[in-house]
Amino acid sequence: MSYQDKVNHYVSQLDKELAKYPLLVNLEKQTGAPKAYVVGGLAGFYFLLVALNFGGQTLTNLAGFLVPGYYSLNALFSAKVEETQWVTYWMVFAFFTVLESLFSVTYWVPFYFAAKLLILLWSGLPQTSGAKILFCSFISPLLAKYFQAPSFSSAGLRSKADAAVAGDKAQ
C-alpha cells in the first residue's frame, strides 16, 4: 500500500467519525469542503499557533483539558467507563502544570508548548494509554514511597486521629 493510499484510508476513517457530528455535516454541505480537510486544517493551524507560541500556554492547556474533561465527565455520569485512566490523566496534566510554573520550563525548552500539546494529546487519548505510561514511568517512581506507607491508608489515618484525640483528652 502506497503512502497516498494510507493517507486516503485515514482520511476516509476520519470522515466516517466526523459524520457523527451534525455541525460538521452541515458545514460540509454549506462549504463543499470535506469534513476531514476542515478539521485537519484547523488542527494544523492550531498546532502552528502553539508552535509559534501565539497563546501557547492557553491553547495547550485548553487542548489538554477539553477532550479528557469530556471523557472524565462521561465517566462520572456513567458506571461503564473505566475511571482510573482519567484520574491518571489528570495527575499527569497537573504534574506538567506544576513543573511548568515551578521551573519556568517555557524559557529553557524550545517549542515547549508544542511538545506539551503532543504529549497531552497522546496521554489523553484512551487508545494510547499514554497517561498510564507516563504515570508508571515517571510520576509513580517519584511519589510511590510517600503513598505506600501504612500511615496513608484510611485505617492508619484513623488510628493517628484517634491517638491525637486521646492525647488531647489526657492533658
PyMOL commands that place a pseudoatom at each C-alpha (Angstrom):
pseudoatom trace, name=CA, resn=MET, resi=1, chain=A, elem=C, hetatm=0, pos=[0.000, 0.000, 0.000]
pseudoatom trace, name=CA, resn=SER, resi=2, chain=A, elem=C, hetatm=0, pos=[1.466, 3.349, -1.039]
pseudoatom trace, name=CA, resn=TYR, resi=3, chain=A, elem=C, hetatm=0, pos=[1.766, 6.327, 1.259]
pseudoatom trace, name=CA, resn=GLN, resi=4, chain=A, elem=C, hetatm=0, pos=[-1.040, 8.133, -0.584]
pseudoatom trace, name=CA, resn=ASP, resi=5, chain=A, elem=C, hetatm=0, pos=[-3.339, 5.104, -0.168]
pseudoatom trace, name=CA, resn=LYS, resi=6, chain=A, elem=C, hetatm=0, pos=[-2.619, 5.066, 3.570]
pseudoatom trace, name=CA, resn=VAL, resi=7, chain=A, elem=C, hetatm=0, pos=[-3.396, 8.778, 3.853]
pseudoatom trace, name=CA, resn=ASN, resi=8, chain=A, elem=C, hetatm=0, pos=[-6.625, 8.338, 1.888]
pseudoatom trace, name=CA, resn=HIS, resi=9, chain=A, elem=C, hetatm=0, pos=[-7.587, 5.429, 4.150]
pseudoatom trace, name=CA, resn=TYR, resi=10, chain=A, elem=C, hetatm=0, pos=[-7.038, 7.508, 7.296]
pseudoatom trace, name=CA, resn=VAL, resi=11, chain=A, elem=C, hetatm=0, pos=[-8.880, 10.489, 5.812]
pseudoatom trace, name=CA, resn=SER, resi=12, chain=A, elem=C, hetatm=0, pos=[-11.873, 8.275, 4.993]
pseudoatom trace, name=CA, resn=GLN, resi=13, chain=A, elem=C, hetatm=0, pos=[-11.835, 6.819, 8.537]
pseudoatom trace, name=CA, resn=LEU, resi=14, chain=A, elem=C, hetatm=0, pos=[-11.713, 10.334, 9.981]
pseudoatom trace, name=CA, resn=ASP, resi=15, chain=A, elem=C, hetatm=0, pos=[-14.544, 11.390, 7.674]
pseudoatom trace, name=CA, resn=LYS, resi=16, chain=A, elem=C, hetatm=0, pos=[-16.699, 8.498, 8.950]
pseudoatom trace, name=CA, resn=GLU, resi=17, chain=A, elem=C, hetatm=0, pos=[-16.016, 9.507, 12.564]
pseudoatom trace, name=CA, resn=LEU, resi=18, chain=A, elem=C, hetatm=0, pos=[-16.757, 13.162, 11.864]
pseudoatom trace, name=CA, resn=ALA, resi=19, chain=A, elem=C, hetatm=0, pos=[-20.067, 12.243, 10.214]
pseudoatom trace, name=CA, resn=LYS, resi=20, chain=A, elem=C, hetatm=0, pos=[-21.416, 11.716, 13.754]
pseudoatom trace, name=CA, resn=TYR, resi=21, chain=A, elem=C, hetatm=0, pos=[-21.368, 15.481, 14.360]
pseudoatom trace, name=CA, resn=PRO, resi=22, chain=A, elem=C, hetatm=0, pos=[-24.246, 17.401, 12.717]
pseudoatom trace, name=CA, resn=LEU, resi=23, chain=A, elem=C, hetatm=0, pos=[-22.395, 20.707, 12.907]
pseudoatom trace, name=CA, resn=LEU, resi=24, chain=A, elem=C, hetatm=0, pos=[-19.596, 19.351, 10.718]
pseudoatom trace, name=CA, resn=VAL, resi=25, chain=A, elem=C, hetatm=0, pos=[-22.025, 17.679, 8.320]
pseudoatom trace, name=CA, resn=ASN, resi=26, chain=A, elem=C, hetatm=0, pos=[-23.861, 20.995, 7.843]
pseudoatom trace, name=CA, resn=LEU, resi=27, chain=A, elem=C, hetatm=0, pos=[-20.562, 22.839, 7.422]
pseudoatom trace, name=CA, resn=GLU, resi=28, chain=A, elem=C, hetatm=0, pos=[-19.549, 20.374, 4.703]
pseudoatom trace, name=CA, resn=LYS, resi=29, chain=A, elem=C, hetatm=0, pos=[-22.879, 20.854, 2.899]
pseudoatom trace, name=CA, resn=GLN, resi=30, chain=A, elem=C, hetatm=0, pos=[-22.626, 24.646, 3.048]
pseudoatom trace, name=CA, resn=THR, resi=31, chain=A, elem=C, hetatm=0, pos=[-18.976, 24.998, 2.059]
pseudoatom trace, name=CA, resn=GLY, resi=32, chain=A, elem=C, hetatm=0, pos=[-18.404, 21.913, -0.062]
pseudoatom trace, name=CA, resn=ALA, resi=33, chain=A, elem=C, hetatm=0, pos=[-15.147, 21.282, 1.817]
pseudoatom trace, name=CA, resn=PRO, resi=34, chain=A, elem=C, hetatm=0, pos=[-14.755, 17.737, 3.180]
pseudoatom trace, name=CA, resn=LYS, resi=35, chain=A, elem=C, hetatm=0, pos=[-15.109, 17.495, 6.979]
pseudoatom trace, name=CA, resn=ALA, resi=36, chain=A, elem=C, hetatm=0, pos=[-11.760, 15.759, 7.364]
pseudoatom trace, name=CA, resn=TYR, resi=37, chain=A, elem=C, hetatm=0, pos=[-9.946, 18.533, 5.496]
pseudoatom trace, name=CA, resn=VAL, resi=38, chain=A, elem=C, hetatm=0, pos=[-11.620, 21.270, 7.541]
pseudoatom trace, name=CA, resn=VAL, resi=39, chain=A, elem=C, hetatm=0, pos=[-10.774, 19.552, 10.836]
pseudoatom trace, name=CA, resn=GLY, resi=40, chain=A, elem=C, hetatm=0, pos=[-7.251, 18.747, 9.636]
pseudoatom trace, name=CA, resn=GLY, resi=41, chain=A, elem=C, hetatm=0, pos=[-6.712, 22.355, 8.543]
pseudoatom trace, name=CA, resn=LEU, resi=42, chain=A, elem=C, hetatm=0, pos=[-7.986, 23.709, 11.857]
pseudoatom trace, name=CA, resn=ALA, resi=43, chain=A, elem=C, hetatm=0, pos=[-5.813, 21.240, 13.768]
pseudoatom trace, name=CA, resn=GLY, resi=44, chain=A, elem=C, hetatm=0, pos=[-2.780, 22.256, 11.681]
pseudoatom trace, name=CA, resn=PHE, resi=45, chain=A, elem=C, hetatm=0, pos=[-3.481, 25.939, 12.266]
pseudoatom trace, name=CA, resn=TYR, resi=46, chain=A, elem=C, hetatm=0, pos=[-3.937, 25.287, 15.996]
pseudoatom trace, name=CA, resn=PHE, resi=47, chain=A, elem=C, hetatm=0, pos=[-0.603, 23.444, 16.160]
pseudoatom trace, name=CA, resn=LEU, resi=48, chain=A, elem=C, hetatm=0, pos=[1.092, 26.225, 14.187]
pseudoatom trace, name=CA, resn=LEU, resi=49, chain=A, elem=C, hetatm=0, pos=[-0.162, 28.801, 16.715]
pseudoatom trace, name=CA, resn=VAL, resi=50, chain=A, elem=C, hetatm=0, pos=[1.160, 26.639, 19.558]
pseudoatom trace, name=CA, resn=ALA, resi=51, chain=A, elem=C, hetatm=0, pos=[4.499, 26.021, 17.840]
pseudoatom trace, name=CA, resn=LEU, resi=52, chain=A, elem=C, hetatm=0, pos=[4.965, 29.748, 17.227]
pseudoatom trace, name=CA, resn=ASN, resi=53, chain=A, elem=C, hetatm=0, pos=[3.850, 30.410, 20.828]
pseudoatom trace, name=CA, resn=PHE, resi=54, chain=A, elem=C, hetatm=0, pos=[0.887, 32.608, 19.981]
pseudoatom trace, name=CA, resn=GLY, resi=55, chain=A, elem=C, hetatm=0, pos=[-1.141, 31.855, 23.085]
pseudoatom trace, name=CA, resn=GLY, resi=56, chain=A, elem=C, hetatm=0, pos=[0.834, 28.648, 23.557]
pseudoatom trace, name=CA, resn=GLN, resi=57, chain=A, elem=C, hetatm=0, pos=[0.065, 28.128, 27.233]
pseudoatom trace, name=CA, resn=THR, resi=58, chain=A, elem=C, hetatm=0, pos=[-3.647, 28.858, 26.882]
pseudoatom trace, name=CA, resn=LEU, resi=59, chain=A, elem=C, hetatm=0, pos=[-4.083, 26.789, 23.722]
pseudoatom trace, name=CA, resn=THR, resi=60, chain=A, elem=C, hetatm=0, pos=[-2.086, 23.871, 25.154]
pseudoatom trace, name=CA, resn=ASN, resi=61, chain=A, elem=C, hetatm=0, pos=[-3.998, 23.828, 28.423]
pseudoatom trace, name=CA, resn=LEU, resi=62, chain=A, elem=C, hetatm=0, pos=[-7.290, 24.145, 26.541]
pseudoatom trace, name=CA, resn=ALA, resi=63, chain=A, elem=C, hetatm=0, pos=[-6.459, 21.163, 24.329]
pseudoatom trace, name=CA, resn=GLY, resi=64, chain=A, elem=C, hetatm=0, pos=[-5.207, 19.250, 27.343]
pseudoatom trace, name=CA, resn=PHE, resi=65, chain=A, elem=C, hetatm=0, pos=[-8.464, 19.915, 29.158]
pseudoatom trace, name=CA, resn=LEU, resi=66, chain=A, elem=C, hetatm=0, pos=[-11.300, 19.618, 26.620]
pseudoatom trace, name=CA, resn=VAL, resi=67, chain=A, elem=C, hetatm=0, pos=[-11.242, 16.010, 25.407]
pseudoatom trace, name=CA, resn=PRO, resi=68, chain=A, elem=C, hetatm=0, pos=[-10.162, 14.410, 28.702]
pseudoatom trace, name=CA, resn=GLY, resi=69, chain=A, elem=C, hetatm=0, pos=[-12.617, 16.690, 30.522]
pseudoatom trace, name=CA, resn=TYR, resi=70, chain=A, elem=C, hetatm=0, pos=[-15.408, 15.385, 28.338]
pseudoatom trace, name=CA, resn=TYR, resi=71, chain=A, elem=C, hetatm=0, pos=[-14.435, 11.761, 28.956]
pseudoatom trace, name=CA, resn=SER, resi=72, chain=A, elem=C, hetatm=0, pos=[-13.988, 12.409, 32.684]
pseudoatom trace, name=CA, resn=LEU, resi=73, chain=A, elem=C, hetatm=0, pos=[-17.476, 13.858, 32.955]
pseudoatom trace, name=CA, resn=ASN, resi=74, chain=A, elem=C, hetatm=0, pos=[-18.756, 10.926, 30.930]
pseudoatom trace, name=CA, resn=ALA, resi=75, chain=A, elem=C, hetatm=0, pos=[-17.024, 8.567, 33.378]
pseudoatom trace, name=CA, resn=LEU, resi=76, chain=A, elem=C, hetatm=0, pos=[-18.574, 10.346, 36.343]
pseudoatom trace, name=CA, resn=PHE, resi=77, chain=A, elem=C, hetatm=0, pos=[-22.074, 10.139, 34.920]
pseudoatom trace, name=CA, resn=SER, resi=78, chain=A, elem=C, hetatm=0, pos=[-21.730, 6.573, 33.654]
pseudoatom trace, name=CA, resn=ALA, resi=79, chain=A, elem=C, hetatm=0, pos=[-20.600, 3.471, 35.513]
pseudoatom trace, name=CA, resn=LYS, resi=80, chain=A, elem=C, hetatm=0, pos=[-19.498, 1.849, 32.232]
pseudoatom trace, name=CA, resn=VAL, resi=81, chain=A, elem=C, hetatm=0, pos=[-16.293, 3.828, 31.648]
pseudoatom trace, name=CA, resn=GLU, resi=82, chain=A, elem=C, hetatm=0, pos=[-13.047, 2.995, 33.434]
pseudoatom trace, name=CA, resn=GLU, resi=83, chain=A, elem=C, hetatm=0, pos=[-12.325, 5.946, 35.706]
pseudoatom trace, name=CA, resn=THR, resi=84, chain=A, elem=C, hetatm=0, pos=[-8.710, 5.034, 36.513]
pseudoatom trace, name=CA, resn=GLN, resi=85, chain=A, elem=C, hetatm=0, pos=[-7.459, 6.315, 33.172]
pseudoatom trace, name=CA, resn=TRP, resi=86, chain=A, elem=C, hetatm=0, pos=[-8.975, 9.737, 33.717]
pseudoatom trace, name=CA, resn=VAL, resi=87, chain=A, elem=C, hetatm=0, pos=[-7.694, 10.097, 37.261]
pseudoatom trace, name=CA, resn=THR, resi=88, chain=A, elem=C, hetatm=0, pos=[-4.260, 9.110, 35.945]
pseudoatom trace, name=CA, resn=TYR, resi=89, chain=A, elem=C, hetatm=0, pos=[-4.545, 11.638, 33.120]
pseudoatom trace, name=CA, resn=TRP, resi=90, chain=A, elem=C, hetatm=0, pos=[-5.436, 14.452, 35.496]
pseudoatom trace, name=CA, resn=MET, resi=91, chain=A, elem=C, hetatm=0, pos=[-2.425, 13.598, 37.643]
pseudoatom trace, name=CA, resn=VAL, resi=92, chain=A, elem=C, hetatm=0, pos=[-0.161, 13.809, 34.573]
pseudoatom trace, name=CA, resn=PHE, resi=93, chain=A, elem=C, hetatm=0, pos=[-1.797, 17.086, 33.497]
pseudoatom trace, name=CA, resn=ALA, resi=94, chain=A, elem=C, hetatm=0, pos=[-1.377, 18.557, 36.987]
pseudoatom trace, name=CA, resn=PHE, resi=95, chain=A, elem=C, hetatm=0, pos=[2.230, 17.351, 37.142]
pseudoatom trace, name=CA, resn=PHE, resi=96, chain=A, elem=C, hetatm=0, pos=[3.021, 19.156, 33.867]
pseudoatom trace, name=CA, resn=THR, resi=97, chain=A, elem=C, hetatm=0, pos=[1.279, 22.319, 35.014]
pseudoatom trace, name=CA, resn=VAL, resi=98, chain=A, elem=C, hetatm=0, pos=[3.096, 22.412, 38.357]
pseudoatom trace, name=CA, resn=LEU, resi=99, chain=A, elem=C, hetatm=0, pos=[6.502, 21.726, 36.772]
pseudoatom trace, name=CA, resn=GLU, resi=100, chain=A, elem=C, hetatm=0, pos=[5.817, 24.401, 34.202]
pseudoatom trace, name=CA, resn=SER, resi=101, chain=A, elem=C, hetatm=0, pos=[5.089, 27.012, 36.849]
pseudoatom trace, name=CA, resn=LEU, resi=102, chain=A, elem=C, hetatm=0, pos=[7.853, 25.994, 39.298]
pseudoatom trace, name=CA, resn=PHE, resi=103, chain=A, elem=C, hetatm=0, pos=[10.781, 25.768, 36.923]
pseudoatom trace, name=CA, resn=SER, resi=104, chain=A, elem=C, hetatm=0, pos=[9.810, 28.157, 34.094]
pseudoatom trace, name=CA, resn=VAL, resi=105, chain=A, elem=C, hetatm=0, pos=[10.495, 25.404, 31.583]
pseudoatom trace, name=CA, resn=THR, resi=106, chain=A, elem=C, hetatm=0, pos=[8.915, 27.532, 28.880]
pseudoatom trace, name=CA, resn=TYR, resi=107, chain=A, elem=C, hetatm=0, pos=[12.146, 29.564, 28.799]
pseudoatom trace, name=CA, resn=TRP, resi=108, chain=A, elem=C, hetatm=0, pos=[14.502, 26.582, 28.986]
pseudoatom trace, name=CA, resn=VAL, resi=109, chain=A, elem=C, hetatm=0, pos=[12.929, 24.192, 26.476]
pseudoatom trace, name=CA, resn=PRO, resi=110, chain=A, elem=C, hetatm=0, pos=[12.434, 25.309, 22.866]
pseudoatom trace, name=CA, resn=PHE, resi=111, chain=A, elem=C, hetatm=0, pos=[8.959, 24.562, 21.497]
pseudoatom trace, name=CA, resn=TYR, resi=112, chain=A, elem=C, hetatm=0, pos=[7.863, 23.501, 24.983]
pseudoatom trace, name=CA, resn=PHE, resi=113, chain=A, elem=C, hetatm=0, pos=[4.177, 24.157, 24.349]
pseudoatom trace, name=CA, resn=ALA, resi=114, chain=A, elem=C, hetatm=0, pos=[4.215, 22.245, 21.069]
pseudoatom trace, name=CA, resn=ALA, resi=115, chain=A, elem=C, hetatm=0, pos=[5.815, 19.266, 22.818]
pseudoatom trace, name=CA, resn=LYS, resi=116, chain=A, elem=C, hetatm=0, pos=[3.426, 19.563, 25.766]
pseudoatom trace, name=CA, resn=LEU, resi=117, chain=A, elem=C, hetatm=0, pos=[0.453, 19.672, 23.396]
pseudoatom trace, name=CA, resn=LEU, resi=118, chain=A, elem=C, hetatm=0, pos=[1.549, 16.483, 21.649]
pseudoatom trace, name=CA, resn=ILE, resi=119, chain=A, elem=C, hetatm=0, pos=[2.268, 14.718, 24.956]
pseudoatom trace, name=CA, resn=LEU, resi=120, chain=A, elem=C, hetatm=0, pos=[-1.077, 15.762, 26.467]
pseudoatom trace, name=CA, resn=LEU, resi=121, chain=A, elem=C, hetatm=0, pos=[-2.987, 14.663, 23.387]
pseudoatom trace, name=CA, resn=TRP, resi=122, chain=A, elem=C, hetatm=0, pos=[-1.136, 11.342, 23.375]
pseudoatom trace, name=CA, resn=SER, resi=123, chain=A, elem=C, hetatm=0, pos=[-1.719, 10.834, 27.080]
pseudoatom trace, name=CA, resn=GLY, resi=124, chain=A, elem=C, hetatm=0, pos=[-5.364, 11.876, 26.890]
pseudoatom trace, name=CA, resn=LEU, resi=125, chain=A, elem=C, hetatm=0, pos=[-6.450, 9.511, 24.157]
pseudoatom trace, name=CA, resn=PRO, resi=126, chain=A, elem=C, hetatm=0, pos=[-7.943, 6.279, 25.518]
pseudoatom trace, name=CA, resn=GLN, resi=127, chain=A, elem=C, hetatm=0, pos=[-6.441, 4.279, 22.637]
pseudoatom trace, name=CA, resn=THR, resi=128, chain=A, elem=C, hetatm=0, pos=[-2.842, 5.086, 23.579]
pseudoatom trace, name=CA, resn=SER, resi=129, chain=A, elem=C, hetatm=0, pos=[-2.907, 4.729, 27.387]
pseudoatom trace, name=CA, resn=GLY, resi=130, chain=A, elem=C, hetatm=0, pos=[-0.239, 7.416, 27.378]
pseudoatom trace, name=CA, resn=ALA, resi=131, chain=A, elem=C, hetatm=0, pos=[-1.196, 8.777, 30.801]
pseudoatom trace, name=CA, resn=LYS, resi=132, chain=A, elem=C, hetatm=0, pos=[-0.671, 5.348, 32.335]
pseudoatom trace, name=CA, resn=ILE, resi=133, chain=A, elem=C, hetatm=0, pos=[2.725, 5.017, 30.651]
pseudoatom trace, name=CA, resn=LEU, resi=134, chain=A, elem=C, hetatm=0, pos=[3.846, 8.455, 31.863]
pseudoatom trace, name=CA, resn=PHE, resi=135, chain=A, elem=C, hetatm=0, pos=[2.488, 7.875, 35.344]
pseudoatom trace, name=CA, resn=CYS, resi=136, chain=A, elem=C, hetatm=0, pos=[4.103, 4.449, 35.743]
pseudoatom trace, name=CA, resn=SER, resi=137, chain=A, elem=C, hetatm=0, pos=[7.414, 5.565, 34.187]
pseudoatom trace, name=CA, resn=PHE, resi=138, chain=A, elem=C, hetatm=0, pos=[7.969, 8.939, 35.853]
pseudoatom trace, name=CA, resn=ILE, resi=139, chain=A, elem=C, hetatm=0, pos=[5.463, 10.060, 38.459]
pseudoatom trace, name=CA, resn=SER, resi=140, chain=A, elem=C, hetatm=0, pos=[4.927, 6.791, 40.309]
pseudoatom trace, name=CA, resn=PRO, resi=141, chain=A, elem=C, hetatm=0, pos=[8.653, 6.147, 40.961]
pseudoatom trace, name=CA, resn=LEU, resi=142, chain=A, elem=C, hetatm=0, pos=[8.958, 9.665, 42.392]
pseudoatom trace, name=CA, resn=LEU, resi=143, chain=A, elem=C, hetatm=0, pos=[5.892, 9.580, 44.618]
pseudoatom trace, name=CA, resn=ALA, resi=144, chain=A, elem=C, hetatm=0, pos=[5.180, 5.917, 45.394]
pseudoatom trace, name=CA, resn=LYS, resi=145, chain=A, elem=C, hetatm=0, pos=[7.258, 5.886, 48.575]
pseudoatom trace, name=CA, resn=TYR, resi=146, chain=A, elem=C, hetatm=0, pos=[5.007, 8.559, 50.067]
pseudoatom trace, name=CA, resn=PHE, resi=147, chain=A, elem=C, hetatm=0, pos=[1.760, 6.745, 49.327]
pseudoatom trace, name=CA, resn=GLN, resi=148, chain=A, elem=C, hetatm=0, pos=[2.636, 3.143, 50.155]
pseudoatom trace, name=CA, resn=ALA, resi=149, chain=A, elem=C, hetatm=0, pos=[3.262, 3.765, 53.844]
pseudoatom trace, name=CA, resn=PRO, resi=150, chain=A, elem=C, hetatm=0, pos=[0.576, 2.387, 56.176]
pseudoatom trace, name=CA, resn=SER, resi=151, chain=A, elem=C, hetatm=0, pos=[0.011, 5.862, 57.609]
pseudoatom trace, name=CA, resn=PHE, resi=152, chain=A, elem=C, hetatm=0, pos=[-1.660, 6.897, 54.359]
pseudoatom trace, name=CA, resn=SER, resi=153, chain=A, elem=C, hetatm=0, pos=[-4.287, 4.181, 54.476]
pseudoatom trace, name=CA, resn=SER, resi=154, chain=A, elem=C, hetatm=0, pos=[-7.658, 5.117, 55.903]
pseudoatom trace, name=CA, resn=ALA, resi=155, chain=A, elem=C, hetatm=0, pos=[-7.063, 2.809, 58.884]
pseudoatom trace, name=CA, resn=GLY, resi=156, chain=A, elem=C, hetatm=0, pos=[-3.658, 4.375, 59.539]
pseudoatom trace, name=CA, resn=LEU, resi=157, chain=A, elem=C, hetatm=0, pos=[-5.057, 7.892, 59.368]
pseudoatom trace, name=CA, resn=ARG, resi=158, chain=A, elem=C, hetatm=0, pos=[-7.939, 6.904, 61.644]
pseudoatom trace, name=CA, resn=SER, resi=159, chain=A, elem=C, hetatm=0, pos=[-5.593, 5.437, 64.247]
pseudoatom trace, name=CA, resn=LYS, resi=160, chain=A, elem=C, hetatm=0, pos=[-3.440, 8.586, 64.187]
pseudoatom trace, name=CA, resn=ALA, resi=161, chain=A, elem=C, hetatm=0, pos=[-6.518, 10.772, 64.593]
pseudoatom trace, name=CA, resn=ASP, resi=162, chain=A, elem=C, hetatm=0, pos=[-7.770, 8.625, 67.479]
pseudoatom trace, name=CA, resn=ALA, resi=163, chain=A, elem=C, hetatm=0, pos=[-4.351, 8.775, 69.150]
pseudoatom trace, name=CA, resn=ALA, resi=164, chain=A, elem=C, hetatm=0, pos=[-4.248, 12.558, 68.770]
pseudoatom trace, name=CA, resn=VAL, resi=165, chain=A, elem=C, hetatm=0, pos=[-7.735, 12.936, 70.255]
pseudoatom trace, name=CA, resn=ALA, resi=166, chain=A, elem=C, hetatm=0, pos=[-6.867, 10.578, 73.128]
pseudoatom trace, name=CA, resn=GLY, resi=167, chain=A, elem=C, hetatm=0, pos=[-3.681, 12.580, 73.782]
pseudoatom trace, name=CA, resn=ASP, resi=168, chain=A, elem=C, hetatm=0, pos=[-5.651, 15.834, 73.932]
pseudoatom trace, name=CA, resn=LYS, resi=169, chain=A, elem=C, hetatm=0, pos=[-8.172, 14.343, 76.412]
pseudoatom trace, name=CA, resn=ALA, resi=170, chain=A, elem=C, hetatm=0, pos=[-5.380, 13.078, 78.678]
pseudoatom trace, name=CA, resn=GLN, resi=171, chain=A, elem=C, hetatm=0, pos=[-3.972, 16.584, 79.116]
for i in range(1, 171): cmd.bond("trace and resi %d" % i, "trace and resi %d" % (i + 1))
show_as sticks, trace
zoom trace
